[in-house]
Amino acid sequence: MSTRTRWWWVRHAPVTTTEGRIYGNSDPPANVDDPPTYRALARLLPADGMLVTSHLQRTQQTADAIRAAGLALPEAIVEVDLAEQNFGEWQGRKREEVYAELDPKHLFWLAPARTRAPGGESFVDLMHRVGHVIERLTAEHAGRDIIAVGHGGAIRAAIGHALRLDPEVALACQIDNCSVTRLDH
């Protein structure tokens, strides 16, 4: 008999203006001024779940907005390894500038899964990083509901990990701000 651990992945709220710049694992704040969205999340998410966020403020601000909307979440476990992909020297640059340098341009993400940004990491690196956290927390909290407020790339990596997808296929998953993705382990 196996124990089912349920991961409830919530992508953070939209970031404040980045003017088309790549922000990756830098730390812009989120715009959490949408009370109906957070009330809906508070009703949808399990009341007895444990909370995990990255160390970036946009995940913590989103978790706080869900709390303020009525879900009594416990103090978050902060996992640095659930942060968004590090785009190294591409961070802070306009997307169009980076796209112009890449050949061929990727359809779903900034770059192909195995392309490592100068001074940063690849999506494959991100998948390994996120996968290790998922395996560890799933083992430590078996049978629990884990609410993870995270990033689009980290959630794509979690989907790829759970379904054992090729990294390029995982990049095709659309993860909208404040969406919920449930993965059972």
DANOR-V72485 format. One record per residue. N is the residue number from 0. RES is the residue in one small letter. SS is DSSP state (h for helix, s for strand, l for the rest). PSI is psi as a letter, one per 30 degrees, with the letter a starting at -180 (none if undefined). Layout:
# DANOR-V72485
n = {N:N}
res = {RES:RES}
ss = {SS:SS}
psi = {PSI:PSI}
This chain:
# DANOR-V72485
n = {0:1:2:3:4:5:6:7:8:9:10:11:12:13:14:15:16:17:18:19:20:21:22:23:24:25:26:27:28:29:30:31:32:33:34:35:36:37:38:39:40:41:42:43:44:45:46:47:48:49:50:51:52:53:54:55:56:57:58:59:60:61:62:63:64:65:66:67:68:69:70:71:72:73:74:75:76:77:78:79:80:81:82:83:84:85:86:87:88:89:90:91:92:93:94:95:96:97:98:99:100:101:102:103:104:105:106:107:108:109:110:111:112:113:114:115:116:117:118:119:120:121:122:123:124:125:126:127:128:129:130:131:132:133:134:135:136:137:138:139:140:141:142:143:144:145:146:147:148:149:150:151:152:153:154:155:156:157:158:159:160:161:162:163:164:165:166:167:168:169:170:171:172:173:174:175:176:177:178:179:180:181:182:183:184}
res = {m:s:t:r:t:r:w:w:w:v:r:h:a:p:v:t:t:t:e:g:r:i:y:g:n:s:d:p:p:a:n:v:d:d:p:p:t:y:r:a:l:a:r:l:l:p:a:d:g:m:l:v:t:s:h:l:q:r:t:q:q:t:a:d:a:i:r:a:a:g:l:a:l:p:e:a:i:v:e:v:d:l:a:e:q:n:f:g:e:w:q:g:r:k:r:e:e:v:y:a:e:l:d:p:k:h:l:f:w:l:a:p:a:r:t:r:a:p:g:g:e:s:f:v:d:l:m:h:r:v:g:h:v:i:e:r:l:t:a:e:h:a:g:r:d:i:i:a:v:g:h:g:g:a:i:r:a:a:i:g:h:a:l:r:l:d:p:e:v:a:l:a:c:q:i:d:n:c:s:v:t:r:l:d:h}
ss = {l:l:l:l:l:s:s:s:s:s:s:l:l:l:s:l:l:l:l:l:s:l:l:l:l:l:l:l:l:s:l:l:l:l:h:h:h:h:h:h:h:h:h:h:l:l:l:l:l:s:s:s:s:l:l:l:h:h:h:h:h:h:h:h:h:h:h:h:l:l:l:l:l:l:l:l:s:s:l:h:h:h:l:l:l:l:l:h:h:h:l:l:l:s:h:h:h:h:h:h:h:l:l:l:l:l:l:l:l:l:l:l:l:l:l:l:l:l:l:l:l:l:h:h:h:h:h:h:h:h:h:h:h:h:h:h:h:h:h:h:l:l:l:l:s:s:s:s:s:s:l:h:h:h:h:h:h:h:h:h:h:h:h:l:l:l:h:h:h:h:l:l:l:l:l:l:l:l:l:s:s:s:s:s:l}
psi = {k:l:k:k:k:k:k:j:k:k:k:l:l:k:l:l:k:f:h:g:l:k:f:b:g:a:h:l:l:l:j:g:i:i:e:e:e:e:e:e:e:e:e:e:l:k:f:g:l:l:k:k:l:a:f:k:f:e:e:e:e:e:e:e:e:e:e:f:f:f:j:i:k:l:k:k:k:k:j:e:g:g:l:l:k:j:g:b:f:f:k:f:l:k:e:e:e:e:e:f:f:k:j:l:k:k:e:f:l:e:l:l:e:g:k:k:k:k:g:b:l:l:e:e:e:e:e:e:e:e:e:e:e:e:e:e:e:e:e:f:h:k:f:l:k:j:j:j:j:a:l:e:e:e:e:e:e:e:e:e:e:e:g:h:l:k:e:e:e:e:f:f:k:k:j:l:k:g:l:k:k:k:k:k:none}
